Amino acid sequence: MKTGRNDPCPCGSGLKYKKCCADKENTGGQQTGTGSPLDGLRELLKGQNFGSLDEANAFISQHMQQQNKTVIDDFHGLSSEQMHRFLHFPFESPELATFPSRLDVTPKAPILTLFNLLTEAIGDDGLKMTATGNLPRNFCREAAKVFWGEDEYARWSRHGELRSEDEFAELNTARLVAGLAGLIRKYKGKFIIGKECRKVMAEQGMAGIYPRLFRSFVKEYNWGYGDRMQEIPMVQHSFLFTLHLLNKYGAEWRSSLFYEDNFLQAFPMVLKEVPEISECYSPEKTLRSCYSWRCLERFARFMGLVEVERDPANRYTGDFRLRKLPLLDHVVQLHL
């Protein structure tokens, strides 16, 4: 039975066949090497006698189904089939994961701090946007003082005040994600709060707002926006696998290197998509930096799912420690 190009790859990567081993097998086996899916299939068929082609296809189909359902060590309790669902259908696989549309707790997260500041500034009259369609400078400065703290803002602005929304990356992200979620929108030169948003805020509060921000953040917002790193879609596509790792191991403080290692162990083929920038900045280093920044800090920390600790002497570079926060258990329930 031939593997469909959109089926989970038989090698167990969790990727679609066309994104993984299809090209290798189309080369006539020259790049498959020992231990490849084709080699395993040839070994399986040795000594088998089939009465018809249909019987052979049924045998192969059953073998592939069993293989896809076998738990893989590198996936930390997931099978190839489950990983495929995690990567491509995270919100359409209730047998594996559910995401409540309303939380049973009042959430706290950096993105909500900024969202509240934004909606308060918009109010009933709206907030006038700049000529470039961004938030006004004075609001960005006041929001930064609240979000960063007066002392941190003074340190940041010692060489000049914050000039635009683009210089306040967290606020820019919160505004864009809220827009993608339909919670705020632009109307006649102003930012306004959508009717649905007002209704949800009045009836459910942040317990109803947070799931909408979360879904838009992982489904619609581009995690690579503005960070000047390589485009590596798998980092974002694997968000549920990262939440699985955090759920499984995050009760204890662990280094960001621990999660980087497990991401690379699960998806080694992603390295082939990363160009070598220089001799001292390898594809692996690029991928590790991208994963830690986008998935652990820009996603998990910003959404209030983990707390992060850095060495005060090494605040903006190098590895860091993180631990999951209770909110994670309310945002996604894993059924594994």
C-alpha positions as CSV (number, residue, x, y, z in Angstrom):
1,M,0.0,0.0,0.0
2,K,1.5,3.3,-1.0
3,T,1.9,6.0,1.6
4,G,-0.1,9.2,0.7
5,R,1.9,12.4,0.5
6,N,-0.3,13.9,3.2
7,D,-0.2,10.9,5.5
8,P,2.1,10.7,8.5
9,C,5.6,9.6,7.4
10,P,6.2,5.9,8.2
11,C,9.6,6.8,9.7
12,G,7.8,8.2,12.8
13,S,8.8,11.8,12.5
14,G,5.3,13.1,12.9
15,L,5.6,15.1,9.7
16,K,3.7,14.6,6.5
17,Y,5.3,12.0,4.2
18,K,5.8,14.7,1.5
19,K,7.7,16.9,4.0
20,C,10.0,14.0,5.2
21,C,11.0,10.8,3.4
22,A,9.1,11.1,0.1
23,D,12.1,12.7,-1.7
24,K,14.5,10.2,-0.2
25,E,12.5,7.2,-1.4
26,N,11.9,8.8,-4.8
27,T,15.7,8.7,-5.4
28,G,15.5,4.9,-5.7
29,G,16.9,4.3,-2.2
30,Q,20.2,6.0,-2.8
31,Q,19.7,8.3,0.2
32,T,17.6,6.1,2.4
33,G,20.5,4.3,4.2
34,T,20.1,1.5,6.6
35,G,17.2,1.7,9.0
36,S,15.0,3.7,6.5
37,P,11.3,2.9,6.1
38,L,11.9,1.2,2.8
39,D,14.6,-1.1,4.3
40,G,12.3,-2.0,7.2
41,L,9.5,-2.8,4.8
42,R,11.8,-5.0,2.7
43,E,12.8,-6.9,5.8
44,L,9.2,-7.3,6.9
45,L,8.2,-8.8,3.6
46,K,11.0,-11.4,3.5
47,G,9.6,-14.9,3.6
48,Q,6.0,-13.7,3.2
49,N,3.7,-15.3,0.7
50,F,0.5,-13.6,-0.4
51,G,-2.3,-15.0,-2.4
52,S,-3.1,-11.6,-4.1
53,L,-2.0,-8.0,-4.3
54,D,-5.0,-7.0,-2.1
55,E,-3.7,-9.4,0.6
56,A,-0.2,-7.9,0.4
57,N,-1.6,-4.4,0.6
58,A,-3.7,-5.3,3.6
59,F,-0.7,-6.7,5.4
60,I,1.4,-3.6,4.7
61,S,-1.5,-1.3,5.7
62,Q,-1.9,-3.1,9.0
63,H,1.9,-2.9,9.7
64,M,1.9,0.8,9.0
65,Q,-1.1,1.4,11.2
66,Q,0.6,-0.4,14.1
67,Q,3.9,1.5,13.5
68,N,2.1,4.9,13.5
69,K,0.4,4.0,16.8
70,T,3.6,2.9,18.5
71,V,4.9,5.2,21.2
72,I,8.3,6.8,20.2
73,D,10.8,7.6,22.9
74,D,11.9,10.9,21.3
75,F,8.3,12.0,21.3
76,H,8.0,11.5,25.1
77,G,4.9,9.3,25.1
78,L,3.5,10.2,21.7
79,S,3.1,8.0,18.7
80,S,3.9,9.1,15.2
81,E,0.2,9.4,14.5
82,Q,-0.4,11.5,17.6
83,M,2.5,13.8,16.8
84,H,1.1,14.2,13.3
85,R,-2.2,15.4,14.9
86,F,-0.2,17.7,17.3
87,L,1.6,19.4,14.4
88,H,-1.2,19.7,11.9
89,F,-4.5,19.5,13.7
90,P,-3.9,20.7,17.3
91,F,-7.4,22.3,17.7
92,E,-9.2,19.5,15.8
93,S,-8.0,16.6,18.0
94,P,-10.2,16.6,21.1
95,E,-9.1,13.0,21.8
96,L,-5.6,14.3,22.4
97,A,-6.0,17.9,23.6
98,T,-8.8,20.3,24.4
99,F,-8.6,24.1,24.7
100,P,-11.5,25.5,26.8
101,S,-13.2,28.6,25.2
102,R,-13.6,30.0,28.7
103,L,-11.1,29.3,31.5
104,D,-12.2,28.3,35.0
105,V,-9.7,30.7,36.6
106,T,-8.9,34.4,36.2
107,P,-5.7,34.3,34.1
108,K,-2.7,36.5,34.6
109,A,-0.2,36.9,31.8
110,P,2.0,39.7,30.3
111,I,-0.2,39.8,27.2
112,L,-3.2,40.4,29.3
113,T,-1.5,43.3,31.2
114,L,-0.9,45.0,27.8
115,F,-4.4,44.1,26.5
116,N,-5.9,45.7,29.6
117,L,-3.8,48.8,29.2
118,L,-4.8,49.0,25.5
119,T,-8.6,48.6,26.0
120,E,-8.6,51.1,28.9
121,A,-6.9,53.6,26.6
122,I,-9.3,52.9,23.8
123,G,-12.4,53.2,26.1
124,D,-15.7,54.3,24.5
125,D,-14.2,57.0,22.3
126,G,-11.5,55.1,20.6
127,L,-7.7,55.7,20.5
128,K,-6.4,57.8,17.6
129,M,-3.8,55.9,15.5
130,T,-0.7,57.4,14.0
131,A,-0.3,58.1,10.3
132,T,1.4,54.7,9.9
133,G,-1.5,52.9,11.6
134,N,0.3,52.4,14.9
135,L,-0.5,53.2,18.5
136,P,0.2,56.8,19.6
137,R,3.7,57.5,21.0
138,N,2.5,58.9,24.3
139,F,0.4,55.9,25.0
140,C,3.3,53.6,24.2
141,R,5.6,55.4,26.6
142,E,3.0,55.3,29.5
143,A,2.3,51.6,28.8
144,A,6.0,50.8,28.9
145,K,6.4,52.5,32.3
146,V,3.6,50.3,33.7
147,F,4.8,47.1,31.9
148,W,8.5,47.4,32.5
149,G,8.4,49.6,35.6
150,E,9.6,53.1,36.1
151,D,13.2,52.1,36.9
152,E,13.5,49.8,33.9
153,Y,12.0,52.3,31.6
154,A,14.4,55.0,32.8
155,R,17.3,52.6,32.2
156,W,16.0,51.7,28.7
157,S,15.3,55.3,27.7
158,R,18.6,56.9,29.2
159,H,19.7,57.5,25.6
160,G,16.3,58.7,24.3
161,E,12.6,58.2,24.9
162,L,10.6,55.5,23.3
163,R,9.6,56.8,19.9
164,S,7.1,54.4,18.4
165,E,5.1,51.2,18.9
166,D,7.6,49.3,16.9
167,E,10.2,49.9,19.6
168,F,8.0,48.3,22.2
169,A,7.8,44.7,20.8
170,E,5.6,43.2,23.4
171,L,2.9,45.9,23.0
172,N,3.1,45.6,19.2
173,T,2.6,41.9,19.5
174,A,-0.3,42.3,21.9
175,R,-2.0,44.8,19.6
176,L,-1.5,42.7,16.5
177,V,-2.8,39.5,18.2
178,A,-5.8,41.3,19.6
179,G,-6.6,42.5,16.1
180,L,-6.2,39.1,14.6
181,A,-8.6,37.8,17.3
182,G,-11.2,40.4,16.3
183,L,-11.1,42.0,19.8
184,I,-9.9,45.4,18.6
185,R,-10.0,46.9,15.1
186,K,-9.3,50.1,13.2
187,Y,-12.2,52.4,12.3
188,K,-12.1,55.9,10.9
189,G,-8.5,56.5,12.0
190,K,-9.0,55.1,15.5
191,F,-8.5,51.8,17.4
192,I,-11.9,50.7,18.8
193,I,-13.0,47.7,20.8
194,G,-15.2,45.2,18.9
195,K,-18.8,44.5,20.0
196,E,-18.0,40.9,20.6
197,C,-15.0,41.8,22.7
198,R,-17.1,44.1,24.9
199,K,-19.7,41.4,25.3
200,V,-17.1,38.8,26.3
201,M,-15.4,41.2,28.7
202,A,-18.7,42.1,30.4
203,E,-19.9,38.5,30.7
204,Q,-16.7,36.4,31.1
205,G,-13.8,38.8,31.8
206,M,-10.3,37.8,31.0
207,A,-11.3,34.1,31.4
208,G,-13.1,34.5,28.0
209,I,-10.6,36.9,26.4
210,Y,-7.5,34.8,27.0
211,P,-8.5,31.7,24.9
212,R,-9.2,34.0,22.0
213,L,-5.8,35.7,22.3
214,F,-4.1,32.3,22.7
215,R,-5.7,30.8,19.6
216,S,-4.9,33.8,17.4
217,F,-1.3,33.8,18.8
218,V,-0.6,30.2,17.7
219,K,-2.8,30.0,14.6
220,E,-2.6,33.4,12.9
221,Y,0.2,35.5,14.3
222,N,3.6,35.0,12.7
223,W,6.1,34.2,15.5
224,G,9.0,35.2,13.3
225,Y,7.6,38.7,12.8
226,G,10.2,41.4,13.5
227,D,12.8,39.2,15.2
228,R,15.2,39.1,12.2
229,M,15.8,35.4,12.6
230,Q,15.4,32.6,10.0
231,E,12.0,31.5,8.9
232,I,11.5,28.1,10.6
233,P,7.8,27.3,10.6
234,M,8.3,24.1,12.6
235,V,9.0,26.1,15.8
236,Q,5.5,27.5,15.7
237,H,3.8,24.4,14.4
238,S,5.2,22.3,17.3
239,F,3.7,24.6,20.0
240,L,1.6,21.8,21.3
241,F,4.5,19.4,21.6
242,T,6.3,22.1,23.6
243,L,3.3,22.4,25.9
244,H,3.4,18.6,26.2
245,L,7.0,18.8,27.3
246,L,6.2,21.6,29.8
247,N,3.3,19.6,31.2
248,K,5.5,16.6,31.6
249,Y,8.7,18.1,32.9
250,G,7.9,21.7,33.8
251,A,7.1,21.3,37.5
252,E,10.8,21.6,38.2
253,W,13.1,24.4,37.1
254,R,14.9,23.3,34.0
255,S,17.3,24.9,31.6
256,S,16.1,26.2,28.3
257,L,18.8,23.8,26.9
258,F,16.7,20.9,28.1
259,Y,13.8,21.9,25.9
260,E,16.0,22.8,23.0
261,D,17.6,19.3,23.2
262,N,14.2,17.6,23.2
263,F,13.0,19.7,20.3
264,L,16.1,18.8,18.2
265,Q,15.8,15.2,19.2
266,A,12.2,15.0,18.1
267,F,12.7,17.0,14.8
268,P,16.3,16.5,13.6
269,M,15.2,17.0,10.0
270,V,14.5,20.6,10.7
271,L,18.2,21.4,10.7
272,K,18.2,20.7,7.0
273,E,15.9,23.8,6.5
274,V,18.3,26.1,8.3
275,P,21.0,27.8,6.3
276,E,24.5,28.2,7.7
277,I,25.0,31.9,8.4
278,S,28.7,31.7,9.2
279,E,31.3,29.2,10.4
280,C,30.8,30.3,14.0
281,Y,26.9,30.3,13.8
282,S,25.9,26.8,12.8
283,P,22.4,25.8,11.7
284,E,22.0,24.1,15.1
285,K,22.9,27.2,17.0
286,T,20.4,29.2,14.8
287,L,17.7,26.7,15.5
288,R,18.3,26.6,19.2
289,S,18.2,30.4,19.5
290,C,15.1,30.6,17.4
291,Y,13.3,27.9,19.4
292,S,14.2,29.4,22.8
293,W,13.3,32.9,21.8
294,R,10.1,32.2,19.9
295,C,8.6,29.3,21.7
296,L,9.8,29.5,25.3
297,E,10.0,33.3,25.8
298,R,7.9,35.0,23.1
299,F,5.1,32.4,23.4
300,A,5.1,30.5,26.7
301,R,6.4,33.3,28.9
302,F,4.4,36.1,27.2
303,M,1.2,34.0,27.5
304,G,1.8,33.4,31.2
305,L,2.4,29.6,30.9
306,V,5.9,29.7,32.3
307,E,8.1,31.8,34.5
308,V,11.7,32.5,33.4
309,E,14.8,33.2,35.5
310,R,18.0,34.6,34.0
311,D,21.4,35.1,35.5
312,P,21.5,38.9,36.3
313,A,24.9,39.1,34.8
314,N,23.6,37.5,31.5
315,R,20.2,38.9,31.1
316,Y,19.8,39.1,27.4
317,T,21.9,36.2,26.0
318,G,22.6,32.6,26.8
319,D,20.4,30.0,28.3
320,F,17.9,30.5,31.2
321,R,15.8,28.6,33.6
322,L,12.0,28.1,33.3
323,R,9.2,26.4,35.1
324,K,5.6,26.0,34.2
325,L,2.9,28.1,35.9
326,P,-0.5,26.8,37.0
327,L,-2.3,28.6,34.1
328,L,-0.9,26.0,31.7
329,D,-3.1,23.3,33.1
330,H,-6.2,25.5,32.6
331,V,-5.3,26.6,29.0
332,V,-4.9,23.1,27.5
333,Q,-5.9,19.6,28.8
334,L,-3.9,16.8,27.3
335,H,-5.5,13.4,27.1
336,L,-2.6,11.0,26.7
